[in-house]
Amino acid sequence: MAEKKKSGFETLARASLAPQEKLMAVKKGKHSFFLGLPREISLQENRITLTPDAVALLVNNGHEIWVETKAGVGSKFTDQQYSEAGAKIVYSPQELYKADVILKIEPPTVEEIEYMRPGQTLISALQLGHLPVESIQAMLKKKITALAYEFIEDKVGGMPIIRAMSEIAGSSVMLIAAEYLSTANNGKGVILGGITGVPPTKVVIIGAGTVAEYSARAAIGMGAEVQIFDNHLYKLRRIKHLLGQQVYTSTIDTLTLSESLKTTDVVIGALRAEKGRARIVITEEMVSKMRPDSLIIDLSIDQGGCIETSEITSLKKPVFRKYDVIHYCVPNVASRVAHTATTALSNIFTPTILRAAEEGGVEAMIYSHAWFMKGVYTIKGSLTNEAVARKFGLKFKNIELLLAARL
């Protein structure tokens, strides 16, 4: 008797619908990352790079994530939340730094680099204005591939992490100004902005980028008189357009700026670094002529500052006085609102990690995308960032030439 012909559905069921062991495996991309999120130890840093929700998404995509105990506490995320998201909680930096890729906020200290293995990948801030040469030398010796997240661009040439942190800093800076203008903090005892019958406070902003935009928006909303100085006319035109107001703008003319500073209540240094360091535009002499108890907030301090009298401070001791002018020079202002900042960072890092996994790993991502490549400053024992090389008098190699040699 001829064998009974199988129906199409039966064939499909046997081929595709029957349970198979491989269908039960965790989904994996072309590359699976082993990520380590350390607890920050420097500069009262409260942020962490990924939220528990982001960790859950990455774990579900086949990546292994270790989190050092209490790393998320400053951002109000607990070890239990990370554990429930699928991360492994480790209890020492020595153990944490066994991960293949270290994803952190602050630049690594020499002590942290000691924990790292040769050939590891590091993604963190660089903060060139306060970078010790010993850190660079230690990373080169261990042939670590290091990327500075503030240099990583997106496909349209923007810098997403800088943009996000700048929005937070700009939105926060007027709250800081209000604190230190108040009598409670031995300030001038004036309200930030203005009320009926009382002249408004005056705010001078140095720079016309994202920080300046958000600072000006907050100051104008509170009723302050705002003046913006920058040497790029296109930036001044753009910020006026974005603000939708006819605010006072000027190029950085020494005489004009000096005269303006004599009557201002708040100065915000928000000048973008060029060639690795912010340019000094407010001299010590200018500061000496400012009114007593006026306030300087130098948000460019992480790149060396744009005000000559600025000195780096911390969240625990954020201010000092010079010429009876209050100086606030904390480099990680976004850490004041760590939960919001961590969420913003996580929203940028998560899709980047997923994309890098699809590409085949960090190295493949570097060589495939120029916008990602711009974040690299050391790779396999070679220094590739010209600004870092110039700062310390070190030799560097053009990463594009390294790419050409690889091809």
C-alpha positions in Angstrom: 0.0 0.0 0.0 1.3 3.4 -1.0 2.5 5.6 1.9 -0.1 8.2 2.9 0.9 11.7 1.6 1.5 14.2 4.5 -0.5 17.4 4.5 1.3 20.7 4.2 0.3 21.7 7.7 1.7 18.4 9.2 5.0 19.0 7.4 5.2 22.6 8.6 4.4 21.5 12.2 7.1 18.8 12.2 9.6 21.2 10.7 9.0 24.5 12.5 6.4 24.3 15.3 7.7 21.4 17.3 9.6 22.6 20.4 13.3 22.7 19.8 16.0 23.2 22.5 17.7 26.1 20.5 14.5 28.1 20.6 14.7 28.2 24.4 18.1 29.9 24.5 18.5 33.6 25.5 18.5 35.8 22.4 22.0 36.7 21.3 23.3 39.1 18.7 26.4 38.9 16.7 28.4 39.9 19.8 27.6 39.6 23.4 29.1 42.1 25.8 30.4 41.5 29.3 29.8 44.9 30.9 31.0 46.2 34.3 29.4 49.2 36.0 31.7 50.3 38.9 30.8 52.4 41.8 32.3 55.9 41.3 34.9 57.0 43.8 35.8 60.5 42.7 34.4 64.0 42.9 31.2 63.0 44.8 29.9 61.5 41.6 26.4 60.2 42.1 25.5 59.0 38.6 25.7 55.6 37.1 25.7 54.8 33.3 22.7 52.5 33.1 19.3 52.3 34.9 17.9 48.9 36.0 15.4 49.0 33.1 18.2 49.4 30.6 20.1 46.6 32.3 17.0 44.3 31.9 16.8 45.2 28.2 20.5 44.4 27.6 20.4 41.2 29.6 17.4 40.1 27.6 19.5 40.7 24.5 22.1 38.3 25.7 24.6 40.6 27.4 26.2 39.9 30.8 26.3 42.8 33.2 28.0 43.1 36.6 27.3 46.0 38.9 29.5 46.9 41.9 27.5 47.0 45.1 25.9 50.4 45.9 27.0 51.8 42.5 23.4 53.1 41.9 22.7 54.4 45.4 23.5 58.0 44.5 21.0 57.9 41.7 18.4 56.2 43.9 18.7 52.8 42.3 19.3 49.8 44.7 21.3 46.6 44.3 18.0 44.7 44.5 16.7 46.6 41.5 19.8 45.7 39.4 19.7 42.1 40.6 16.1 41.7 39.6 16.9 43.2 36.2 19.4 40.4 35.7 22.7 42.0 36.7 25.2 40.2 39.0 26.1 42.3 42.1 29.8 42.1 42.9 31.3 43.4 46.1 34.8 44.7 45.2 36.3 46.8 42.4 38.9 44.0 41.9 36.1 41.6 40.9 34.1 44.2 38.9 37.1 45.1 36.7 37.2 41.5 35.4 34.5 42.6 32.9 35.6 43.0 29.3 34.0 46.5 28.9 34.0 49.0 31.7 31.2 51.6 31.4 31.6 54.5 34.0 31.0 58.2 34.5 34.2 59.7 35.8 37.7 59.3 34.2 39.5 56.3 35.8 42.0 57.0 38.5 45.4 55.4 38.4 44.2 53.0 41.2 41.2 51.9 39.0 43.4 51.4 36.0 45.6 49.1 38.1 42.5 46.8 38.4 42.1 46.6 34.6 43.5 43.9 32.4 45.5 44.4 29.2 43.3 44.9 26.2 40.2 45.9 28.1 37.8 48.5 26.8 36.9 51.6 28.8 34.1 54.1 28.1 34.0 57.1 30.4 34.5 60.8 30.5 37.9 62.2 29.8 37.8 65.7 31.4 40.9 66.9 29.7 41.3 70.0 31.9 42.1 67.8 34.9 43.5 64.7 33.4 46.8 63.5 35.0 49.4 62.2 32.5 49.9 59.1 34.8 46.4 57.9 33.8 47.2 58.1 30.1 50.5 56.4 30.5 48.9 53.6 32.6 46.2 53.0 29.9 48.8 53.0 27.1 51.0 50.5 29.0 48.0 48.1 29.4 47.0 48.7 25.8 43.5 49.7 26.9 41.0 50.9 24.2 39.5 54.0 25.8 36.7 56.1 24.5 35.6 59.5 25.9 31.9 59.7 25.8 31.9 63.5 25.5 33.6 63.1 22.1 31.3 60.5 20.6 29.0 62.0 18.0 25.8 61.0 16.5 25.2 60.5 12.8 24.4 64.2 12.2 27.5 65.5 14.0 25.9 66.3 17.3 27.3 65.2 20.6 24.3 63.5 22.3 25.8 63.0 25.8 27.2 66.5 25.9 23.9 67.8 24.7 21.9 65.9 27.4 24.3 66.9 30.3 24.3 70.5 29.0 20.6 70.6 29.1 20.6 69.4 32.7 23.4 71.8 33.7 21.7 74.8 32.0 18.4 74.0 33.6 20.1 73.5 37.0 22.3 76.6 37.0 19.6 79.1 37.8 18.6 77.0 40.8 22.2 77.2 42.0 22.3 80.9 41.3 19.1 81.5 43.4 20.7 79.6 46.3 23.8 81.7 46.4 22.2 85.0 45.8 20.0 84.5 48.9 20.8 85.9 52.4 20.7 82.3 53.7 24.0 81.6 51.9 25.5 85.0 52.7 24.8 86.2 49.1 23.5 89.6 47.9 20.1 88.9 49.4 18.3 89.5 46.1 15.7 87.4 44.3 16.8 85.9 41.0 14.6 87.6 38.4 12.5 90.5 39.3 9.2 91.7 40.8 7.0 94.7 40.2 8.8 97.9 41.1 12.2 96.4 41.6 14.9 96.3 38.9 15.6 92.7 37.7 18.8 90.9 38.5 21.4 90.8 35.7 22.8 87.6 34.3 25.8 87.5 32.0 26.4 84.2 30.1 29.7 83.5 28.4 29.1 81.1 25.5 26.1 80.5 23.3 25.7 76.8 23.2 23.3 74.4 24.7 24.1 75.3 28.4 23.7 78.9 27.5 20.4 78.3 25.8 18.9 76.5 28.8 20.4 78.9 31.3 19.0 81.9 29.4 15.6 80.2 29.0 15.4 79.7 32.8 16.7 83.2 33.6 14.3 84.9 31.2 11.4 82.9 32.6 12.2 84.2 36.0 12.4 87.8 34.8 16.1 88.4 34.8 18.0 90.6 32.4 20.2 88.4 30.3 23.3 89.2 28.3 25.1 86.6 26.1 28.7 86.8 24.9 30.3 84.6 22.3 32.8 85.0 19.5 30.8 83.0 17.0 28.2 85.2 15.4 26.3 82.2 14.0 25.9 80.8 17.6 24.6 84.2 18.8 22.0 84.3 15.9 21.0 80.7 16.6 20.4 81.3 20.3 18.3 84.4 19.7 16.2 82.3 17.3 15.9 79.4 19.8 15.0 81.7 22.6 12.5 83.6 20.5 13.5 86.9 22.2 15.6 89.9 21.4 18.1 89.3 24.2 21.3 91.3 24.4 24.2 89.5 22.5 27.7 90.6 21.9 31.1 89.2 20.7 33.6 88.8 23.5 35.1 92.3 23.4 37.3 92.9 26.5 36.1 96.4 27.1 32.4 95.7 26.6 32.5 92.6 28.7 34.5 94.2 31.5 32.0 97.1 31.8 29.1 94.6 31.8 30.7 92.6 34.6 30.8 95.6 36.9 27.0 95.7 37.2 26.1 92.0 36.9 24.7 89.8 39.7 25.5 86.4 38.1 28.1 85.3 35.6 27.8 81.9 34.0 30.8 80.5 32.3 29.4 78.1 29.6 32.1 78.4 26.9 32.7 75.3 24.9 36.3 74.0 24.9 38.3 74.3 21.7 41.3 72.1 21.1 40.8 70.4 24.4 40.7 73.4 26.7 38.3 76.3 27.4 39.7 79.7 26.7 40.1 82.2 29.5 37.9 85.2 28.7 37.3 86.8 32.1 40.6 87.8 33.7 41.4 88.2 37.4 41.4 92.0 36.9 37.8 91.9 35.6 36.7 89.8 38.6 38.4 92.2 41.0 36.1 95.0 39.7 32.9 93.0 40.1 30.5 94.0 42.9 30.8 92.3 46.3 28.7 89.1 46.8 28.1 88.7 43.1 28.2 85.2 41.8 30.4 83.3 39.3 29.3 79.8 38.1 32.0 78.4 35.9 30.4 75.4 34.1 33.5 75.1 31.8 35.6 74.1 34.8 35.9 70.4 33.7 37.8 71.7 30.7 40.0 74.1 32.7 37.5 76.9 33.1 36.9 80.1 31.2 37.4 82.5 34.2 40.9 83.1 35.5 40.0 83.0 39.1 38.1 79.6 38.9 39.4 76.7 40.9 37.7 73.3 40.9 35.3 72.6 43.8 33.2 69.7 44.8 29.5 69.1 45.7 30.5 68.9 49.4 32.3 72.3 49.3 31.0 73.9 46.1 32.0 77.6 46.7 34.8 79.9 47.6 35.3 83.6 47.6 37.9 85.7 45.7 37.8 89.5 45.6 34.6 89.0 47.7 33.0 87.4 44.6 31.4 84.0 45.2 32.8 81.2 42.9 30.9 78.0 42.2 33.1 75.7 40.2 31.8 72.1 40.5 32.6 70.0 37.4 29.8 67.6 37.6 26.7 69.8 38.1 24.5 67.1 36.5 25.3 64.9 39.6 23.1 67.2 41.7 20.1 65.6 39.9 21.7 62.2 39.5 18.5 60.2 38.9 17.5 62.4 35.9 21.1 62.5 34.6 21.4 58.7 34.9 18.2 58.2 33.0 19.4 60.6 30.2 22.8 58.8 30.0 21.1 55.4 30.0 18.8 56.4 27.1 21.9 57.2 25.0 24.2 54.3 26.1 21.6 51.5 25.7 20.9 51.8 21.9 24.7 52.4 21.3 25.5 49.2 23.1 22.9 47.3 21.1 24.2 48.8 17.9 27.8 47.9 18.7 26.6 44.3 19.5 25.0 44.1 16.0 28.2 45.4 14.4 30.3 42.7 16.1 31.8 44.5 19.2 33.3 47.8 20.2 36.3 47.5 17.8 34.1 46.7 14.9 31.9 49.7 15.8 35.0 52.0 16.0 36.2 51.0 12.5 32.7 51.0 11.0 31.4 54.4 12.1 33.4 57.7 12.1 31.0 59.3 14.6 31.8 56.6 17.1 35.5 56.6 16.2 35.8 60.2 17.3 35.4 59.1 21.0 38.6 57.0 20.9 41.7 58.5 22.6 43.8 55.3 23.2 43.7 52.1 21.3 45.9 49.1 21.8 48.8 51.1 23.2 48.5 54.0 20.8 47.4 57.5 21.8 45.0 58.8 19.1 43.8 62.1 20.5 45.8 65.2 19.3 44.5 67.4 22.2 45.7 64.9 24.8 49.1 64.5 23.0 49.6 68.2 22.8 48.7 68.7 26.5 51.3 66.2 27.7 53.9 66.4 24.9 53.2 62.8 23.9 53.3 61.2 20.4 50.0 60.2 18.9 48.8 58.3 15.9 46.0 59.3 13.6 43.2 56.8 14.1 42.2 57.0 10.4 45.7 55.9 9.4 45.4 53.0 11.9 42.1 52.2 10.1 43.8 52.3 6.7 46.6 50.0 8.0 43.9 47.6 9.3 42.2 47.5 6.0 
